Amino acid sequence: MVRRLLNWLLRRPDRARGLSEPQAGVAMLIVLLAVVFLAASVAEFSFNTRVNLRMTGNVQKEVKAYFNARSGIMVSLFALQAKEIVDKIVGMYASFLGGGGGTAIADQIEIWRAIEPLCNSFSSGKLSMLGVDLLDLEGVEGIGLAKGDSFGCKVELEDGKVNLNRVGTYQDKQTLNLELRGLFMQHIHGQLFDEDERLIDELIGNIIDWADPDTTQSQFQEGALVEAAAGGGEKDPYGEFDYKIKNAKYDSIEELRLVDKVTDGVYCLLRDRITVYNTEKLNVNSADLETVKGLVCAHMLDGGRLVCNPQLRAAGVPTPIDVVGGYFQICRDIKNNLFTPPFTSPAAVVKFFQKLAVFTGETLPLDTAALQAKVGVKGKVWRISAEGKSGNVTKTITTVVDTSTGRLVYWRE
């Protein structure tokens, strides 16, 4: 209509001049409304176009960040596979030369500790270790990412954590009891347990009973797990929550929150120190320091009164186990930075902690045989976390790999 009016006026200018004032005003109003409508349409189209372009850019960054994270996972898995190959090659080479120390030589190298700097080198094109720039491959095809893109990796051993699912036998349950009790007793004078060891007994019993296949309640006498035959039937305190004791293995760490007596404080204490995967002995080369100290204290025949007194710790006074634990950590840090294991045998671990006798001035009441039987120095289950970035977008992928089977037992994006 507007176009017809304009054409009519342009063809006959005299008609425009012949319009009355009201008619001319109406025509002008129609033209102005048309211009406003067209301007609004153009502005909306321009806005939608910019939004779509931004969305496209963000989706592109998300895809790039995701595949950058996948690259970190692949580099890590390649390095772990290379570890197995290197161990075999070293063993074969030593055998070829007539030596029998191939396995011992391989045990002196921990290639997996080089995964993090290796990821950084593939991401940036520069290889640095111990603060020293070793290689600059920036610009080489296949090495390094475009500006604004990057990925990084973090690798940790699940074998260095307390395994909640090792409850198949009485001895397994006793080991889990000692590992958990060692951690909890360090906090018995705090708010978590309020100096009540019976609460610790009940908590450990509930954790074990949730995962073990039997229906016998775990009971304790002077901190030791009582044989199954001496216990009674399991109590079921979960009726009010509409679920029952599982009597099967934990599927995830978060499942621990379903167990009776596991408060937020207890869960936060255990969260980073426990695992549900197929690990065996606690690997002290990578275990949390508090876990290691707790395990040593749990094997003190006097209950740890001489060197692990939790009452002194609650008062802010360092105990002998804290002092020796500090040296233990320094030793681990130095060795780990050199990609070598701090300890190559359980006997070496026990020998190190026997130095606590210096503080007591007498024979250390440490059950060395039992402690040596419960600690390990090797691992087979790794948790890999890779973070990929593209611009302001970050994607994280976490996986757990069991190198004894070659399977990925966990994957989360």
Secondary structure as the mmCIF struct_conf table of DSSP 4:
data_model
#
loop_
_struct_conf.conf_type_id
_struct_conf.id
_struct_conf.beg_label_comp_id
_struct_conf.beg_label_asym_id
_struct_conf.beg_label_seq_id
_struct_conf.end_label_comp_id
_struct_conf.end_label_asym_id
_struct_conf.end_label_seq_id
HELX_RH_AL_P HELX_RH_AL_P1 VAL A 2 ARG A 11
HELX_RH_AL_P HELX_RH_AL_P2 PRO A 13 GLY A 18
BEND BEND1 LEU A 19 LEU A 19
HELX_RH_AL_P HELX_RH_AL_P3 GLU A 21 PHE A 96
TURN_TY1_P TURN_TY1_P1 LEU A 97 GLY A 98
BEND BEND2 GLY A 100 GLY A 100
HELX_RH_AL_P HELX_RH_AL_P4 GLY A 102 ALA A 106
TURN_TY1_P TURN_TY1_P2 ASP A 107 GLN A 108
HELX_RH_3T_P HELX_RH_3T_P1 ILE A 111 ALA A 114
HELX_RH_AL_P HELX_RH_AL_P5 ILE A 115 SER A 124
BEND BEND3 GLY A 125 GLY A 125
STRN STRN1 LYS A 126 MET A 129
TURN_TY1_P TURN_TY1_P3 LEU A 130 GLY A 131
STRN STRN2 VAL A 132 ASP A 136
TURN_TY1_P TURN_TY1_P4 GLU A 138 GLY A 139
BEND BEND4 VAL A 140 VAL A 140
TURN_TY1_P TURN_TY1_P5 GLU A 141 GLY A 142
BEND BEND5 ILE A 143 GLY A 144
TURN_TY1_P TURN_TY1_P6 LYS A 147 GLY A 148
STRN STRN3 ASP A 149 LEU A 157
HELX_RH_3T_P HELX_RH_3T_P2 GLU A 158 GLY A 160
BEND BEND6 LYS A 161 LYS A 161
STRN STRN4 VAL A 162 ASN A 163
TURN_TY1_P TURN_TY1_P7 LEU A 164 ASN A 165
BEND BEND7 GLY A 168 THR A 169
HELX_RH_AL_P HELX_RH_AL_P6 TYR A 170 MET A 185
TURN_TY1_P TURN_TY1_P8 GLN A 186 HIS A 189
BEND BEND8 GLY A 190 GLY A 190
TURN_TY1_P TURN_TY1_P9 GLN A 191 GLU A 195
HELX_RH_AL_P HELX_RH_AL_P7 GLU A 197 ALA A 211
BEND BEND9 ASP A 212 ASP A 214
STRN STRN5 THR A 216 THR A 216
HELX_LH_PP_P HELX_LH_PP_P1 GLN A 217 SER A 218
STRN STRN6 PHE A 220 GLN A 221
TURN_TY1_P TURN_TY1_P10 GLU A 222 GLY A 223
STRN STRN7 ALA A 224 LEU A 225
HELX_LH_PP_P HELX_LH_PP_P2 VAL A 226 GLU A 227
HELX_RH_3T_P HELX_RH_3T_P3 ALA A 228 ALA A 230
BEND BEND10 GLY A 231 GLY A 231
STRN STRN8 GLY A 233 GLY A 233
HELX_LH_PP_P HELX_LH_PP_P3 GLU A 234 LYS A 235
TURN_TY1_P TURN_TY1_P11 PRO A 237 TYR A 238
HELX_RH_3T_P HELX_RH_3T_P4 GLY A 239 PHE A 241
TURN_TY1_P TURN_TY1_P12 ASP A 242 ASP A 242
BEND BEND11 ALA A 248 ALA A 248
BEND BEND12 ASP A 251 SER A 252
HELX_RH_3T_P HELX_RH_3T_P5 ILE A 253 LEU A 258
BEND BEND13 VAL A 259 VAL A 259
TURN_TY1_P TURN_TY1_P13 ASP A 260 LYS A 261
HELX_RH_AL_P HELX_RH_AL_P8 ASP A 264 LEU A 270
HELX_RH_3T_P HELX_RH_3T_P6 ARG A 271 ARG A 273
STRN STRN9 ILE A 274 THR A 275
BEND BEND14 TYR A 277 ASN A 278
BEND BEND15 LYS A 281 LYS A 281
STRN STRN10 LEU A 282 ASN A 283
TURN_TY1_P TURN_TY1_P14 VAL A 284 SER A 286
BEND BEND16 ALA A 287 ALA A 287
HELX_RH_AL_P HELX_RH_AL_P9 LEU A 289 ALA A 298
TURN_TY1_P TURN_TY1_P15 HIS A 299 HIS A 299
STRN STRN11 MET A 300 MET A 300
TURN_TY1_P TURN_TY1_P16 LEU A 301 VAL A 307
HELX_RH_AL_P HELX_RH_AL_P10 PRO A 310 ALA A 314
TURN_TY1_P TURN_TY1_P17 ALA A 315 GLY A 316
HELX_LH_PP_P HELX_LH_PP_P4 VAL A 317 THR A 319
HELX_RH_AL_P HELX_RH_AL_P11 PRO A 320 ASN A 337
TURN_TY1_P TURN_TY1_P18 LEU A 338 PHE A 339
BEND BEND17 THR A 340 THR A 340
BEND BEND18 PRO A 342 PRO A 342
BEND BEND19 THR A 344 SER A 345
HELX_RH_AL_P HELX_RH_AL_P12 PRO A 346 PHE A 353
HELX_RH_3T_P HELX_RH_3T_P7 GLN A 354 LEU A 356
HELX_RH_AL_P HELX_RH_AL_P13 ALA A 357 THR A 360
BEND BEND20 GLY A 361 GLU A 362
STRN STRN12 LEU A 366 LEU A 366
HELX_RH_AL_P HELX_RH_AL_P14 THR A 368 LYS A 374
STRN STRN13 VAL A 375 GLY A 376
BEND BEND21 VAL A 377 VAL A 377
STRN STRN14 VAL A 381 SER A 390
TURN_TY1_P TURN_TY1_P19 GLY A 391 ASN A 392
STRN STRN15 VAL A 393 ASP A 402
TURN_TY1_P TURN_TY1_P20 THR A 403 GLY A 406
STRN STRN16 ARG A 407 ARG A 412
#
